[in-house]
Amino acid sequence: MTDNRLARCVTRAPWIMAWFTLDAIVALAPPIYWAADGKTTPILGMPAAVFYFVAVAVCIAASIVAAYLAEARAGETD
């Protein structure tokens, strides 16, 4: 992606860039205290830590699909 194309993407959909930033923060800074505290409180039948990582994966996948759809709507997909 050229710098010009990146600049157009940022100006057209700043919410996507914000969403990607949030994805990075949430994925790289998981609540480590869950692993240390030893509690296995289930959420939807899964341990909380497993649920957290599944939710992060779904959020990241949704942001990629949203970015693709935004680019397709703008006519920038190849």
N, C-alpha and C positions, 0 to 999 in steps of 0.2 A: 504494500500500500504506500503510495507516495505521500509526501508531506501535505500536498494540496488536498488530496482525497481525505486524509485523516482530518484536516482542518474543516472540511465540509461536513464530515460525519459528526464531529464534535458540535458544530454550530447547529446542525439540523436536529440532532437528538441528544441533548445534554443529559437527559434522564437515563439514557442507555449507559453513558459513561459513568454516571453516578451509581447505577445498578452494578456495573462491572467492578467498580471500586468497592462497593459494599460486599460483593461476592468475595473479592480477594481478602478483605479484612476478616470476614466471617470464616472463610476456609482456612486462613493461615493462623488464626488465633482461637482455636477451639477451647472450650472451658475445660482446662486440664484438671481442675479440681474434681471433676466427675470421676476420673480414673484414680485419683488419690484417695477419695473419701470412701470408696468401697460400696456405696449404696447402689442398688440396681433397681431404682424406681422405674417400673414399666410405663411407657407412654405408647398407647395403641399396641400393646403386647410386646414391645421391644424395650430393651434397656435404654435409658435416656441418651447415653452416648451414641448408640447405634442410630437412634431416631434422629439425633442432631446431624450426623453425617449423611443420612439419607435425605433429610430436609435440605441440607446445603447442596447436595448433588442435584436435587430437583430444582432448586433455585438457580443454580448455575446453568443447567440445561434450559430452563425457561428464559433466562437472560440471553442466551445464544440464539434461541428461536426468535425472541422479540427483536434482537438486533438484525437478524436476517430479514424478518418481515418488514422492519422499518426501512432497510436498504432496498428491498424489493419494491416497496411502495414508492420510494424516491427514484426508482429506476436505475440503481447503481449496481445491481448484481450482474455478474457476467454469465 
